[in-house]
Every structure is written in C-alpha cells, then in structure tokens.
C-alpha cells in the first residue's frame, strides 16, 4: 500500500519523522517503536514476523 504518494525512497524520508509521532489510540507510544529501518517487500511468504 502506498500511503505517501511516492516510491519507497519517499517513505524512507518520512520514516524518521513518523517514528517521533504518537499513536492515536496510545499517545504514550510512538509509531514504529523499536524499528530502525524499512525494507522493500518481496514475494516471499514467511511463517511469522520473526523470520520476516
């Protein structure tokens, strides 16, 4: 899903800003908390989030 109106490079540009924004339903938590990077999706299907 493209939420930025651009390609993955645009998403990467916004990622650091989004990490500082609060969640709407849990304002004490941050978006993408604990995430350091973005990776482009591929066609591999994983059996769980740890392997992905």
PDBQT receptor file of N, H, CA, C and O in Angstrom, charges set to zero:
ATOM      1  N   UNK A   1       0.845  -1.169   0.000  1.00  0.00    +0.000 N 
ATOM      2  CA  UNK A   1       0.000   0.000   0.000  1.00  0.00    +0.000 C 
ATOM      3  C   UNK A   1       0.896   1.240   0.000  1.00  0.00    +0.000 C 
ATOM      4  O   UNK A   1       1.831   1.339   0.795  1.00  0.00    +0.000 OA
ATOM      5  N   UNK A   2       0.612   2.148  -0.864  1.00  0.00    +0.000 N 
ATOM      6  H   UNK A   2      -0.147   2.067  -1.509  1.00  0.00    +0.000 HD
ATOM      7  CA  UNK A   2       1.380   3.379  -0.973  1.00  0.00    +0.000 C 
ATOM      8  C   UNK A   2       0.632   4.482  -0.232  1.00  0.00    +0.000 C 
ATOM      9  O   UNK A   2      -0.388   4.976  -0.711  1.00  0.00    +0.000 OA
ATOM     10  N   UNK A   3       1.139   4.866   0.931  1.00  0.00    +0.000 N 
ATOM     11  H   UNK A   3       1.968   4.465   1.320  1.00  0.00    +0.000 HD
ATOM     12  CA  UNK A   3       0.459   5.874   1.748  1.00  0.00    +0.000 C 
ATOM     13  C   UNK A   3       1.047   7.264   1.580  1.00  0.00    +0.000 C 
ATOM     14  O   UNK A   3       0.522   8.229   2.135  1.00  0.00    +0.000 OA
ATOM     15  N   UNK A   4       2.129   7.377   0.824  1.00  0.00    +0.000 N 
ATOM     16  H   UNK A   4       2.555   6.593   0.374  1.00  0.00    +0.000 HD
ATOM     17  CA  UNK A   4       2.830   8.661   0.719  1.00  0.00    +0.000 C 
ATOM     18  C   UNK A   4       2.662   9.349  -0.620  1.00  0.00    +0.000 C 
ATOM     19  O   UNK A   4       3.013  10.519  -0.771  1.00  0.00    +0.000 OA
ATOM     20  N   UNK A   5       2.129   8.633  -1.588  1.00  0.00    +0.000 N 
ATOM     21  H   UNK A   5       1.843   7.682  -1.465  1.00  0.00    +0.000 HD
ATOM     22  CA  UNK A   5       2.035   9.216  -2.915  1.00  0.00    +0.000 C 
ATOM     23  C   UNK A   5       3.365   9.249  -3.635  1.00  0.00    +0.000 C 
ATOM     24  O   UNK A   5       3.558  10.075  -4.527  1.00  0.00    +0.000 OA
ATOM     25  N   UNK A   6       4.284   8.375  -3.274  1.00  0.00    +0.000 N 
ATOM     26  H   UNK A   6       4.127   7.704  -2.550  1.00  0.00    +0.000 HD
ATOM     27  CA  UNK A   6       5.590   8.318  -3.908  1.00  0.00    +0.000 C 
ATOM     28  C   UNK A   6       6.133   6.911  -3.856  1.00  0.00    +0.000 C 
ATOM     29  O   UNK A   6       5.393   5.953  -3.629  1.00  0.00    +0.000 OA
ATOM     30  N   UNK A   7       7.428   6.790  -4.068  1.00  0.00    +0.000 N 
ATOM     31  H   UNK A   7       8.028   7.568  -4.253  1.00  0.00    +0.000 HD
ATOM     32  CA  UNK A   7       8.042   5.472  -4.025  1.00  0.00    +0.000 C 
ATOM     33  C   UNK A   7       8.659   5.223  -2.647  1.00  0.00    +0.000 C 
ATOM     34  O   UNK A   7       8.491   6.026  -1.729  1.00  0.00    +0.000 OA
ATOM     35  N   UNK A   8       9.372   4.109  -2.515  1.00  0.00    +0.000 N 
ATOM     36  H   UNK A   8       9.508   3.458  -3.261  1.00  0.00    +0.000 HD
ATOM     37  CA  UNK A   8       9.929   3.735  -1.214  1.00  0.00    +0.000 C 
ATOM     38  C   UNK A   8      10.925   4.770  -0.695  1.00  0.00    +0.000 C 
ATOM     39  O   UNK A   8      11.058   4.934   0.518  1.00  0.00    +0.000 OA
ATOM     40  N   UNK A   9      11.616   5.461  -1.574  1.00  0.00    +0.000 N 
ATOM     41  H   UNK A   9      11.508   5.328  -2.559  1.00  0.00    +0.000 HD
ATOM     42  CA  UNK A   9      12.554   6.487  -1.108  1.00  0.00    +0.000 C 
ATOM     43  C   UNK A   9      11.816   7.601  -0.365  1.00  0.00    +0.000 C 
ATOM     44  O   UNK A   9      12.342   8.152   0.603  1.00  0.00    +0.000 OA
ATOM     45  N   UNK A  10      10.621   7.931  -0.803  1.00  0.00    +0.000 N 
ATOM     46  H   UNK A  10      10.194   7.483  -1.589  1.00  0.00    +0.000 HD
ATOM     47  CA  UNK A  10       9.807   8.946  -0.109  1.00  0.00    +0.000 C 
ATOM     48  C   UNK A  10       9.385   8.439   1.265  1.00  0.00    +0.000 C 
ATOM     49  O   UNK A  10       9.402   9.194   2.238  1.00  0.00    +0.000 OA
ATOM     50  N   UNK A  11       9.012   7.182   1.350  1.00  0.00    +0.000 N 
ATOM     51  H   UNK A  11       8.998   6.569   0.560  1.00  0.00    +0.000 HD
ATOM     52  CA  UNK A  11       8.646   6.587   2.642  1.00  0.00    +0.000 C 
ATOM     53  C   UNK A  11       9.846   6.622   3.580  1.00  0.00    +0.000 C 
ATOM     54  O   UNK A  11       9.704   6.956   4.756  1.00  0.00    +0.000 OA
ATOM     55  N   UNK A  12      11.025   6.280   3.070  1.00  0.00    +0.000 N 
ATOM     56  H   UNK A  12      11.140   6.008   2.114  1.00  0.00    +0.000 HD
ATOM     57  CA  UNK A  12      12.239   6.315   3.903  1.00  0.00    +0.000 C 
ATOM     58  C   UNK A  12      12.519   7.730   4.419  1.00  0.00    +0.000 C 
ATOM     59  O   UNK A  12      12.939   7.905   5.562  1.00  0.00    +0.000 OA
ATOM     60  N   UNK A  13      12.285   8.728   3.578  1.00  0.00    +0.000 N 
ATOM     61  H   UNK A  13      11.944   8.585   2.649  1.00  0.00    +0.000 HD
ATOM     62  CA  UNK A  13      12.483  10.120   4.001  1.00  0.00    +0.000 C 
ATOM     63  C   UNK A  13      11.573  10.470   5.173  1.00  0.00    +0.000 C 
ATOM     64  O   UNK A  13      11.987  11.199   6.075  1.00  0.00    +0.000 OA
ATOM     65  N   UNK A  14      10.356   9.970   5.175  1.00  0.00    +0.000 N 
ATOM     66  H   UNK A  14      10.020   9.378   4.442  1.00  0.00    +0.000 HD
ATOM     67  CA  UNK A  14       9.371  10.290   6.207  1.00  0.00    +0.000 C 
ATOM     68  C   UNK A  14       9.500   9.412   7.451  1.00  0.00    +0.000 C 
ATOM     69  O   UNK A  14       8.969   9.761   8.505  1.00  0.00    +0.000 OA
ATOM     70  N   UNK A  15      10.191   8.289   7.347  1.00  0.00    +0.000 N 
ATOM     71  H   UNK A  15      10.622   8.005   6.491  1.00  0.00    +0.000 HD
ATOM     72  CA  UNK A  15      10.245   7.301   8.415  1.00  0.00    +0.000 C 
ATOM     73  C   UNK A  15      10.710   7.897   9.746  1.00  0.00    +0.000 C 
ATOM     74  O   UNK A  15      10.072   7.671  10.774  1.00  0.00    +0.000 OA
ATOM     75  N   UNK A  16      11.798   8.643   9.743  1.00  0.00    +0.000 N 
ATOM     76  H   UNK A  16      12.317   8.827   8.908  1.00  0.00    +0.000 HD
ATOM     77  CA  UNK A  16      12.310   9.229  10.992  1.00  0.00    +0.000 C 
ATOM     78  C   UNK A  16      11.301  10.172  11.629  1.00  0.00    +0.000 C 
ATOM     79  O   UNK A  16      11.180  10.211  12.853  1.00  0.00    +0.000 OA
ATOM     80  N   UNK A  17      10.583  10.924  10.824  1.00  0.00    +0.000 N 
ATOM     81  H   UNK A  17      10.682  10.893   9.829  1.00  0.00    +0.000 HD
ATOM     82  CA  UNK A  17       9.538  11.812  11.347  1.00  0.00    +0.000 C 
ATOM     83  C   UNK A  17       8.414  10.997  11.953  1.00  0.00    +0.000 C 
ATOM     84  O   UNK A  17       7.954  11.293  13.056  1.00  0.00    +0.000 OA
ATOM     85  N   UNK A  18       7.969   9.976  11.243  1.00  0.00    +0.000 N 
ATOM     86  H   UNK A  18       8.342   9.735  10.347  1.00  0.00    +0.000 HD
ATOM     87  CA  UNK A  18       6.881   9.130  11.753  1.00  0.00    +0.000 C 
ATOM     88  C   UNK A  18       7.259   8.456  13.060  1.00  0.00    +0.000 C 
ATOM     89  O   UNK A  18       6.408   8.274  13.930  1.00  0.00    +0.000 OA
ATOM     90  N   UNK A  19       8.536   8.078  13.211  1.00  0.00    +0.000 N 
ATOM     91  H   UNK A  19       9.227   8.225  12.504  1.00  0.00    +0.000 HD
ATOM     92  CA  UNK A  19       8.971   7.412  14.442  1.00  0.00    +0.000 C 
ATOM     93  C   UNK A  19       8.790   8.308  15.667  1.00  0.00    +0.000 C 
ATOM     94  O   UNK A  19       8.637   7.805  16.780  1.00  0.00    +0.000 OA
ATOM     95  N   UNK A  20       8.804   9.607  15.478  1.00  0.00    +0.000 N 
ATOM     96  H   UNK A  20       8.927  10.015  14.573  1.00  0.00    +0.000 HD
ATOM     97  CA  UNK A  20       8.651  10.541  16.606  1.00  0.00    +0.000 C 
ATOM     98  C   UNK A  20       7.189  10.865  16.909  1.00  0.00    +0.000 C 
ATOM     99  O   UNK A  20       6.895  11.501  17.921  1.00  0.00    +0.000 OA
ATOM    100  N   UNK A  21       6.267  10.433  16.038  1.00  0.00    +0.000 N 
ATOM    101  H   UNK A  21       6.506   9.916  15.215  1.00  0.00    +0.000 HD
ATOM    102  CA  UNK A  21       4.849  10.741  16.225  1.00  0.00    +0.000 C 
ATOM    103  C   UNK A  21       4.179   9.710  17.126  1.00  0.00    +0.000 C 
ATOM    104  O   UNK A  21       4.528   8.529  17.103  1.00  0.00    +0.000 OA
ATOM    105  N   UNK A  22       3.220  10.164  17.912  1.00  0.00    +0.000 N 
ATOM    106  H   UNK A  22       2.936  11.123  17.931  1.00  0.00    +0.000 HD
ATOM    107  CA  UNK A  22       2.490   9.290  18.829  1.00  0.00    +0.000 C 
ATOM    108  C   UNK A  22       1.423   8.503  18.088  1.00  0.00    +0.000 C 
ATOM    109  O   UNK A  22       0.918   8.926  17.048  1.00  0.00    +0.000 OA
ATOM    110  N   UNK A  23       1.096   7.352  18.650  1.00  0.00    +0.000 N 
ATOM    111  H   UNK A  23       1.507   7.009  19.495  1.00  0.00    +0.000 HD
ATOM    112  CA  UNK A  23      -0.043   6.590  18.144  1.00  0.00    +0.000 C 
ATOM    113  C   UNK A  23      -1.325   7.286  18.571  1.00  0.00    +0.000 C 
ATOM    114  O   UNK A  23      -1.387   7.844  19.667  1.00  0.00    +0.000 OA
ATOM    115  N   UNK A  24      -2.333   7.266  17.738  1.00  0.00    +0.000 N 
ATOM    116  H   UNK A  24      -2.283   6.813  16.848  1.00  0.00    +0.000 HD
ATOM    117  CA  UNK A  24      -3.595   7.932  18.062  1.00  0.00    +0.000 C 
ATOM    118  C   UNK A  24      -4.270   7.276  19.254  1.00  0.00    +0.000 C 
ATOM    119  O   UNK A  24      -4.741   7.964  20.159  1.00  0.00    +0.000 OA
ATOM    120  N   UNK A  25      -4.321   5.945  19.260  1.00  0.00    +0.000 N 
ATOM    121  H   UNK A  25      -3.938   5.386  18.525  1.00  0.00    +0.000 HD
ATOM    122  CA  UNK A  25      -5.032   5.247  20.331  1.00  0.00    +0.000 C 
ATOM    123  C   UNK A  25      -4.182   5.015  21.577  1.00  0.00    +0.000 C 
ATOM    124  O   UNK A  25      -4.721   4.671  22.629  1.00  0.00    +0.000 OA
ATOM    125  N   UNK A  26      -2.861   5.198  21.480  1.00  0.00    +0.000 N 
ATOM    126  H   UNK A  26      -2.423   5.478  20.626  1.00  0.00    +0.000 HD
ATOM    127  CA  UNK A  26      -1.962   5.056  22.632  1.00  0.00    +0.000 C 
ATOM    128  C   UNK A  26      -0.919   6.168  22.583  1.00  0.00    +0.000 C 
ATOM    129  O   UNK A  26       0.208   5.936  22.146  1.00  0.00    +0.000 OA
ATOM    130  N   UNK A  27      -1.275   7.358  23.018  1.00  0.00    +0.000 N 
ATOM    131  H   UNK A  27      -2.191   7.546  23.373  1.00  0.00    +0.000 HD
ATOM    132  CA  UNK A  27      -0.376   8.510  22.871  1.00  0.00    +0.000 C 
ATOM    133  C   UNK A  27       0.963   8.379  23.600  1.00  0.00    +0.000 C 
ATOM    134  O   UNK A  27       1.905   9.113  23.300  1.00  0.00    +0.000 OA
ATOM    135  N   UNK A  28       1.052   7.459  24.546  1.00  0.00    +0.000 N 
ATOM    136  H   UNK A  28       0.287   6.862  24.790  1.00  0.00    +0.000 HD
ATOM    137  CA  UNK A  28       2.321   7.275  25.255  1.00  0.00    +0.000 C 
ATOM    138  C   UNK A  28       3.321   6.460  24.427  1.00  0.00    +0.000 C 
ATOM    139  O   UNK A  28       4.501   6.393  24.772  1.00  0.00    +0.000 OA
ATOM    140  N   UNK A  29       2.855   5.844  23.344  1.00  0.00    +0.000 N 
ATOM    141  H   UNK A  29       1.897   5.898  23.064  1.00  0.00    +0.000 HD
ATOM    142  CA  UNK A  29       3.718   5.045  22.478  1.00  0.00    +0.000 C 
ATOM    143  C   UNK A  29       3.975   5.764  21.161  1.00  0.00    +0.000 C 
ATOM    144  O   UNK A  29       3.184   6.605  20.733  1.00  0.00    +0.000 OA
ATOM    145  N   UNK A  30       5.077   5.428  20.535  1.00  0.00    +0.000 N 
ATOM    146  H   UNK A  30       5.720   4.745  20.883  1.00  0.00    +0.000 HD
ATOM    147  CA  UNK A  30       5.464   6.038  19.267  1.00  0.00    +0.000 C 
ATOM    148  C   UNK A  30       5.218   5.072  18.110  1.00  0.00    +0.000 C 
ATOM    149  O   UNK A  30       5.252   3.852  18.273  1.00  0.00    +0.000 OA
ATOM    150  N   UNK A  31       4.971   5.655  16.939  1.00  0.00    +0.000 N 
ATOM    151  H   UNK A  31       4.944   6.645  16.806  1.00  0.00    +0.000 HD
ATOM    152  CA  UNK A  31       4.828   4.843  15.732  1.00  0.00    +0.000 C 
ATOM    153  C   UNK A  31       6.154   4.147  15.440  1.00  0.00    +0.000 C 
ATOM    154  O   UNK A  31       7.221   4.730  15.632  1.00  0.00    +0.000 OA
ATOM    155  N   UNK A  32       6.087   2.930  14.987  1.00  0.00    +0.000 N 
ATOM    156  H   UNK A  32       5.221   2.456  14.831  1.00  0.00    +0.000 HD
ATOM    157  CA  UNK A  32       7.264   2.143  14.608  1.00  0.00    +0.000 C 
ATOM    158  C   UNK A  32       8.267   2.019  15.754  1.00  0.00    +0.000 C 
ATOM    159  O   UNK A  32       9.474   1.949  15.518  1.00  0.00    +0.000 OA
ATOM    160  N   UNK A  33       7.777   1.990  16.982  1.00  0.00    +0.000 N 
ATOM    161  H   UNK A  33       6.797   2.046  17.174  1.00  0.00    +0.000 HD
ATOM    162  CA  UNK A  33       8.634   1.861  18.155  1.00  0.00    +0.000 C 
ATOM    163  C   UNK A  33       9.496   0.602  18.038  1.00  0.00    +0.000 C 
ATOM    164  O   UNK A  33       8.977  -0.488  17.801  1.00  0.00    +0.000 OA
ATOM    165  N   UNK A  34      10.790   0.753  18.201  1.00  0.00    +0.000 N 
ATOM    166  H   UNK A  34      11.212   1.639  18.393  1.00  0.00    +0.000 HD
ATOM    167  CA  UNK A  34      11.712  -0.371  18.121  1.00  0.00    +0.000 C 
ATOM    168  C   UNK A  34      12.162  -0.723  16.712  1.00  0.00    +0.000 C 
ATOM    169  O   UNK A  34      12.958  -1.645  16.534  1.00  0.00    +0.000 OA
ATOM    170  N   UNK A  35      11.676  -0.019  15.722  1.00  0.00    +0.000 N 
ATOM    171  H   UNK A  35      11.029   0.730  15.866  1.00  0.00    +0.000 HD
ATOM    172  CA  UNK A  35      12.062  -0.289  14.329  1.00  0.00    +0.000 C 
ATOM    173  C   UNK A  35      13.142   0.696  13.902  1.00  0.00    +0.000 C 
ATOM    174  O   UNK A  35      13.044   1.892  14.175  1.00  0.00    +0.000 OA
ATOM    175  N   UNK A  36      14.158   0.194  13.239  1.00  0.00    +0.000 N 
ATOM    176  H   UNK A  36      14.237  -0.778  13.017  1.00  0.00    +0.000 HD
ATOM    177  CA  UNK A  36      15.279   1.034  12.829  1.00  0.00    +0.000 C 
ATOM    178  C   UNK A  36      15.375   1.257  11.328  1.00  0.00    +0.000 C 
ATOM    179  O   UNK A  36      16.059   2.173  10.872  1.00  0.00    +0.000 OA
ATOM    180  N   UNK A  37      14.684   0.412  10.558  1.00  0.00    +0.000 N 
ATOM    181  H   UNK A  37      14.128  -0.332  10.929  1.00  0.00    +0.000 HD
ATOM    182  CA  UNK A  37      14.831   0.511   9.114  1.00  0.00    +0.000 C 
ATOM    183  C   UNK A  37      13.554   0.079   8.407  1.00  0.00    +0.000 C 
ATOM    184  O   UNK A  37      12.670  -0.537   9.004  1.00  0.00    +0.000 OA
ATOM    185  N   UNK A  38      13.479   0.408   7.146  1.00  0.00    +0.000 N 
ATOM    186  H   UNK A  38      14.197   0.908   6.662  1.00  0.00    +0.000 HD
ATOM    187  CA  UNK A  38      12.404  -0.049   6.266  1.00  0.00    +0.000 C 
ATOM    188  C   UNK A  38      13.015  -0.949   5.212  1.00  0.00    +0.000 C 
ATOM    189  O   UNK A  38      14.112  -0.694   4.715  1.00  0.00    +0.000 OA
ATOM    190  N   UNK A  39      12.294  -1.998   4.879  1.00  0.00    +0.000 N 
ATOM    191  H   UNK A  39      11.402  -2.205   5.282  1.00  0.00    +0.000 HD
ATOM    192  CA  UNK A  39      12.748  -2.887   3.811  1.00  0.00    +0.000 C 
ATOM    193  C   UNK A  39      11.641  -3.030   2.777  1.00  0.00    +0.000 C 
ATOM    194  O   UNK A  39      10.459  -3.079   3.115  1.00  0.00    +0.000 OA
ATOM    195  N   UNK A  40      12.036  -3.095   1.535  1.00  0.00    +0.000 N 
ATOM    196  H   UNK A  40      12.997  -3.055   1.260  1.00  0.00    +0.000 HD
ATOM    197  CA  UNK A  40      11.069  -3.278   0.455  1.00  0.00    +0.000 C 
ATOM    198  C   UNK A  40      10.497  -4.689   0.525  1.00  0.00    +0.000 C 
ATOM    199  O   UNK A  40      11.227  -5.649   0.771  1.00  0.00    +0.000 OA
ATOM    200  N   UNK A  41       9.195  -4.811   0.307  1.00  0.00    +0.000 N 
ATOM    201  H   UNK A  41       8.603  -4.031   0.107  1.00  0.00    +0.000 HD
ATOM    202  CA  UNK A  41       8.552  -6.118   0.316  1.00  0.00    +0.000 C 
ATOM    203  C   UNK A  41       8.966  -6.921  -0.905  1.00  0.00    +0.000 C 
ATOM    204  O   UNK A  41       9.262  -6.371  -1.966  1.00  0.00    +0.000 OA
ATOM    205  N   UNK A  42       8.977  -8.232  -0.727  1.00  0.00    +0.000 N 
ATOM    206  H   UNK A  42       8.736  -8.678   0.134  1.00  0.00    +0.000 HD
ATOM    207  CA  UNK A  42       9.247  -9.126  -1.852  1.00  0.00    +0.000 C 
ATOM    208  C   UNK A  42       8.139 -10.176  -1.905  1.00  0.00    +0.000 C 
ATOM    209  O   UNK A  42       7.149 -10.061  -1.183  1.00  0.00    +0.000 OA
ATOM    210  N   UNK A  43       8.287 -11.181  -2.735  1.00  0.00    +0.000 N 
ATOM    211  H   UNK A  43       9.091 -11.274  -3.322  1.00  0.00    +0.000 HD
ATOM    212  CA  UNK A  43       7.242 -12.188  -2.913  1.00  0.00    +0.000 C 
ATOM    213  C   UNK A  43       7.352 -13.357  -1.940  1.00  0.00    +0.000 C 
ATOM    214  O   UNK A  43       6.552 -14.289  -2.020  1.00  0.00    +0.000 OA
ATOM    215  N   UNK A  44       8.313 -13.335  -1.029  1.00  0.00    +0.000 N 
ATOM    216  H   UNK A  44       8.963 -12.577  -0.963  1.00  0.00    +0.000 HD
ATOM    217  CA  UNK A  44       8.487 -14.428  -0.075  1.00  0.00    +0.000 C 
ATOM    218  C   UNK A  44       7.387 -14.365   0.979  1.00  0.00    +0.000 C 
ATOM    219  O   UNK A  44       7.068 -13.296   1.499  1.00  0.00    +0.000 OA
ATOM    220  N   UNK A  45       6.811 -15.531   1.285  1.00  0.00    +0.000 N 
ATOM    221  H   UNK A  45       7.071 -16.400   0.862  1.00  0.00    +0.000 HD
ATOM    222  CA  UNK A  45       5.799 -15.635   2.334  1.00  0.00    +0.000 C 
ATOM    223  C   UNK A  45       6.469 -16.269   3.547  1.00  0.00    +0.000 C 
ATOM    224  O   UNK A  45       7.008 -17.372   3.452  1.00  0.00    +0.000 OA
ATOM    225  N   UNK A  46       6.439 -15.583   4.683  1.00  0.00    +0.000 N 
ATOM    226  H   UNK A  46       6.001 -14.688   4.760  1.00  0.00    +0.000 HD
ATOM    227  CA  UNK A  46       7.066 -16.064   5.908  1.00  0.00    +0.000 C 
ATOM    228  C   UNK A  46       6.018 -16.659   6.834  1.00  0.00    +0.000 C 
ATOM    229  O   UNK A  46       4.840 -16.305   6.767  1.00  0.00    +0.000 OA
ATOM    230  N   UNK A  47       6.459 -17.571   7.704  1.00  0.00    +0.000 N 
ATOM    231  H   UNK A  47       7.415 -17.858   7.759  1.00  0.00    +0.000 HD
ATOM    232  CA  UNK A  47       5.524 -18.197   8.638  1.00  0.00    +0.000 C 
ATOM    233  C   UNK A  47       5.370 -17.413   9.935  1.00  0.00    +0.000 C 
ATOM    234  O   UNK A  47       4.613 -17.826  10.813  1.00  0.00    +0.000 OA
ATOM    235  N   UNK A  48       6.059 -16.310  10.072  1.00  0.00    +0.000 N 
ATOM    236  H   UNK A  48       6.674 -15.975   9.358  1.00  0.00    +0.000 HD
ATOM    237  CA  UNK A  48       5.915 -15.481  11.265  1.00  0.00    +0.000 C 
ATOM    238  C   UNK A  48       6.737 -14.215  11.142  1.00  0.00    +0.000 C 
ATOM    239  O   UNK A  48       7.628 -14.133  10.297  1.00  0.00    +0.000 OA
ATOM    240  N   UNK A  49       6.447 -13.220  11.983  1.00  0.00    +0.000 N 
ATOM    241  H   UNK A  49       5.723 -13.287  12.670  1.00  0.00    +0.000 HD
ATOM    242  CA  UNK A  49       7.136 -11.931  11.878  1.00  0.00    +0.000 C 
ATOM    243  C   UNK A  49       8.618 -11.995  12.212  1.00  0.00    +0.000 C 
ATOM    244  O   UNK A  49       9.394 -11.187  11.701  1.00  0.00    +0.000 OA
ATOM    245  N   UNK A  50       9.032 -12.932  13.054  1.00  0.00    +0.000 N 
ATOM    246  H   UNK A  50       8.402 -13.589  13.469  1.00  0.00    +0.000 HD
ATOM    247  CA  UNK A  50      10.446 -13.017  13.414  1.00  0.00    +0.000 C 
ATOM    248  C   UNK A  50      11.301 -13.366  12.199  1.00  0.00    +0.000 C 
ATOM    249  O   UNK A  50      12.379 -12.801  12.014  1.00  0.00    +0.000 OA
ATOM    250  N   UNK A  51      10.828 -14.285  11.380  1.00  0.00    +0.000 N 
ATOM    251  H   UNK A  51       9.952 -14.744  11.530  1.00  0.00    +0.000 HD
ATOM    252  CA  UNK A  51      11.586 -14.697  10.195  1.00  0.00    +0.000 C 
ATOM    253  C   UNK A  51      11.577 -13.627   9.123  1.00  0.00    +0.000 C 
ATOM    254  O   UNK A  51      12.531 -13.514   8.353  1.00  0.00    +0.000 OA
ATOM    255  N   UNK A  52      10.522 -12.846   9.063  1.00  0.00    +0.000 N 
ATOM    256  H   UNK A  52       9.747 -12.938   9.689  1.00  0.00    +0.000 HD
ATOM    257  CA  UNK A  52      10.422 -11.811   8.033  1.00  0.00    +0.000 C 
ATOM    258  C   UNK A  52      11.464 -10.753   8.280  1.00  0.00    +0.000 C 
ATOM    259  O   UNK A  52      11.552  -9.786   7.524  1.00  0.00    +0.000 OA
TER     260      UNK A  52
